[in-house]
Amino acid sequence: MYAVLFDMDGVLVDSEDYWVEFQREEILPAAVPDADVDVAEVTGMNYRETYDYLEEEYGTAIGREEFETRFEEIAREIYHEHVDMLDGLEGLLERLDDRGVTTAVVSSSPHDWIDIVVARFDLADGFEHVVSAEDVDAAGKPEPDVFEYAASEAGVPAEECVVVEDSENGVEAGARAGSTVVAYRIDAHDDLDLSPADEIVDTPAELCETVLALCNR
């Protein structure tokens, strides 16, 4: 028995293109104007944990409330108006269901944001479980807790799960959970260290083929 745990941003939808631009051009310069913070440092983190990280590592020039409000406003715009779904996702989910493979969304985003994506693309029947990092009373990615929790919700040992991720923090979290990790390399991210992944893919078709092959072992 297998389960496939899909990250949302950058995997199910192409939101990382928009998030990277927002973080690089707007929120990071506002929050830490005296430091050149690489977006990869915080990609995959929950946005509230991002503030904690920036405050601890660099000190922040804006308050938590303003920081979170900016994220929440841009999230509604990104998910309602801009993102497109991964090519071939519906077919992949159908084929996994035919094989009895449990599927879950496992995201650092809050449930409100995940719900927008699930509703907009009619994915409610495609996933048995939807897990936000905010469901877990522990550190978010790159810590493994959210994937360990998702595996327990799916009733499958983490070692029998396939994690699909696009960020360094997400890949590391999946690897530390003991899962098989498929890293989806996207244009929004440059020069990421995806070496902890078991497989690295570059296209939606390759991602779908790889996930199906791993669940057919």
C-alpha positions as CSV (number, residue, x, y, z in Angstrom):
1,M,0.0,0.0,0.0
2,Y,1.3,3.4,-0.9
3,A,0.3,7.0,-0.4
4,V,1.4,10.0,-2.5
5,L,1.8,13.3,-0.6
6,F,1.7,16.3,-2.9
7,D,2.9,19.7,-2.0
8,M,0.6,22.4,-3.4
9,D,2.6,25.5,-4.4
10,G,4.8,24.8,-7.3
11,V,3.5,21.2,-7.7
12,L,-0.3,21.1,-8.0
13,V,-0.4,24.7,-9.2
14,D,2.2,27.1,-10.6
15,S,1.9,29.6,-7.8
16,E,5.6,29.6,-7.0
17,D,6.1,31.9,-10.0
18,Y,4.0,34.5,-8.3
19,W,5.2,33.8,-4.8
20,V,8.9,34.1,-5.7
21,E,8.3,37.4,-7.4
22,F,6.3,38.8,-4.5
23,Q,8.9,37.7,-1.9
24,R,11.9,38.8,-4.0
25,E,10.5,42.2,-5.1
26,E,8.2,43.2,-2.2
27,I,8.1,41.4,1.1
28,L,11.7,40.5,1.8
29,P,13.0,44.0,0.9
30,A,10.4,45.5,3.2
31,A,11.0,43.0,6.0
32,V,14.8,42.9,5.9
33,P,15.9,45.9,3.9
34,D,19.5,45.6,5.1
35,A,20.0,42.0,4.1
36,D,20.0,40.2,0.7
37,V,17.9,37.2,1.6
38,D,17.7,34.4,-0.9
39,V,14.1,33.4,-1.5
40,A,15.1,29.7,-1.4
41,E,15.8,30.2,2.3
42,V,12.2,30.6,3.1
43,T,10.4,28.8,0.2
44,G,8.3,25.9,1.6
45,M,8.0,27.5,5.0
46,N,4.6,28.5,6.4
47,Y,4.4,32.3,6.1
48,R,4.1,32.8,9.8
49,E,7.2,30.7,10.4
50,T,8.9,32.8,7.7
51,Y,8.4,35.8,9.8
52,D,9.9,34.0,12.9
53,Y,12.9,32.9,10.8
54,L,13.6,36.4,9.4
55,E,13.2,38.0,12.8
56,E,15.6,35.5,14.4
57,E,18.2,35.5,11.6
58,Y,18.2,39.1,10.5
59,G,15.8,41.2,12.5
60,T,12.7,42.6,10.8
61,A,11.8,46.2,9.9
62,I,8.0,45.6,9.8
63,G,5.7,44.1,12.4
64,R,4.2,40.6,12.2
65,E,0.7,41.9,11.6
66,E,1.7,43.9,8.5
67,F,3.8,41.0,7.2
68,E,1.0,38.5,7.5
69,T,-1.6,40.9,6.1
70,R,0.5,41.3,3.0
71,F,0.8,37.6,2.5
72,E,-2.9,37.0,3.0
73,E,-3.9,39.7,0.5
74,I,-1.5,38.5,-2.2
75,A,-2.6,34.8,-1.6
76,R,-6.2,35.6,-2.4
77,E,-5.2,37.3,-5.6
78,I,-2.7,34.5,-6.7
79,Y,-5.1,31.6,-6.0
80,H,-8.3,33.2,-7.3
81,E,-6.9,34.9,-10.4
82,H,-3.5,33.7,-11.6
83,V,-2.6,30.0,-11.0
84,D,-3.0,27.1,-13.4
85,M,-3.1,23.5,-12.5
86,L,-0.3,21.0,-13.2
87,D,-0.8,19.5,-16.6
88,G,-2.0,15.9,-16.4
89,L,-2.9,16.1,-12.7
90,E,-6.5,14.9,-13.0
91,G,-5.4,11.9,-15.0
92,L,-2.7,11.1,-12.5
93,L,-5.1,11.2,-9.6
94,E,-7.5,8.9,-11.5
95,R,-4.8,6.4,-12.2
96,L,-3.6,6.4,-8.6
97,D,-7.1,5.9,-7.4
98,D,-7.5,3.0,-9.7
99,R,-4.5,1.4,-8.1
100,G,-5.8,2.0,-4.6
101,V,-3.1,4.6,-3.8
102,T,-4.1,7.1,-1.2
103,T,-3.4,10.8,-2.1
104,A,-3.1,13.9,0.0
105,V,-2.3,17.5,-0.3
106,V,0.5,18.4,2.3
107,S,1.1,22.1,2.2
108,S,2.7,24.8,4.4
109,S,-0.2,27.1,3.3
110,P,-3.1,27.5,5.6
111,H,-6.4,25.7,4.9
112,D,-8.1,28.8,3.6
113,W,-5.6,29.0,0.8
114,I,-5.7,25.3,0.0
115,D,-9.5,25.4,-0.1
116,I,-9.4,28.1,-2.8
117,V,-7.3,25.9,-5.0
118,V,-9.3,22.7,-4.3
119,A,-12.6,24.5,-5.0
120,R,-11.4,26.4,-8.1
121,F,-10.0,23.3,-9.8
122,D,-12.7,20.9,-8.5
123,L,-10.2,18.7,-6.7
124,A,-12.2,17.7,-3.7
125,D,-12.8,14.2,-4.9
126,G,-9.1,13.8,-6.0
127,F,-7.6,13.8,-2.6
128,E,-8.5,11.7,0.4
129,H,-6.7,14.0,2.8
130,V,-5.8,17.7,2.9
131,V,-3.1,18.6,5.5
132,S,-1.8,22.1,6.3
133,A,1.3,22.6,8.4
134,E,-0.9,24.5,10.7
135,D,-2.6,21.2,11.7
136,V,0.7,20.1,13.3
137,D,1.8,21.3,16.6
138,A,5.5,21.2,15.6
139,A,7.9,23.0,13.3
140,G,7.1,23.2,9.6
141,K,9.3,22.2,6.7
142,P,12.2,21.5,6.5
143,E,11.3,19.5,9.7
144,P,9.6,16.2,8.8
145,D,6.7,16.5,11.1
146,V,4.0,17.5,8.6
147,F,4.8,14.6,6.3
148,E,4.9,12.2,9.3
149,Y,1.5,13.5,10.4
150,A,0.1,13.2,6.8
151,A,1.3,9.6,6.6
152,S,-0.4,8.8,9.9
153,E,-3.6,10.4,8.6
154,A,-3.4,8.3,5.5
155,G,-2.8,5.1,7.5
156,V,0.5,4.4,5.7
157,P,4.0,4.3,7.1
158,A,6.0,7.4,6.1
159,E,8.5,5.0,4.5
160,E,5.8,3.8,2.1
161,C,4.9,7.3,1.0
162,V,6.0,9.2,-2.1
163,V,6.4,12.9,-1.4
164,V,6.3,15.3,-4.4
165,E,8.0,18.6,-3.7
166,D,9.6,21.5,-5.5
167,S,11.5,23.4,-2.7
168,E,14.7,22.7,-0.8
169,N,12.8,22.8,2.5
170,G,10.1,20.5,1.2
171,V,12.5,18.0,-0.3
172,E,14.5,17.9,2.9
173,A,11.4,17.5,5.0
174,G,10.2,14.5,2.9
175,A,13.6,12.9,3.0
176,R,13.9,13.3,6.8
177,A,10.5,11.7,7.2
178,G,12.0,8.6,5.4
179,S,9.7,8.9,2.4
180,T,10.7,8.5,-1.2
181,V,11.0,12.0,-2.6
182,V,10.3,13.2,-6.1
183,A,11.7,16.7,-6.6
184,Y,9.9,18.7,-9.3
185,R,12.3,21.2,-10.7
186,I,10.6,24.4,-11.9
187,D,11.7,27.6,-13.5
188,A,10.7,29.7,-10.5
189,H,13.5,28.3,-8.5
190,D,17.2,28.7,-9.4
191,D,20.1,26.6,-8.2
192,L,18.3,24.6,-5.5
193,D,20.0,21.8,-3.7
194,L,17.6,18.9,-4.5
195,S,20.2,16.2,-3.8
196,P,18.2,14.7,-0.9
197,A,15.5,13.6,-3.4
198,D,15.4,10.1,-4.8
199,E,14.2,11.3,-8.2
200,I,14.4,14.7,-9.9
201,V,12.0,15.5,-12.7
202,D,11.7,18.5,-15.0
203,T,8.3,18.3,-16.7
204,P,4.7,17.4,-15.7
205,A,4.7,14.3,-17.9
206,E,7.9,13.1,-16.3
207,L,6.5,13.8,-12.8
208,C,3.4,11.8,-13.5
209,E,5.3,8.9,-15.0
210,T,7.8,8.8,-12.1
211,V,5.1,8.8,-9.4
212,L,3.2,6.0,-11.1
213,A,6.3,3.9,-11.5
214,L,7.2,4.4,-7.8
215,C,3.7,3.3,-6.8
216,N,4.0,0.2,-9.0
217,R,7.0,-1.4,-7.3
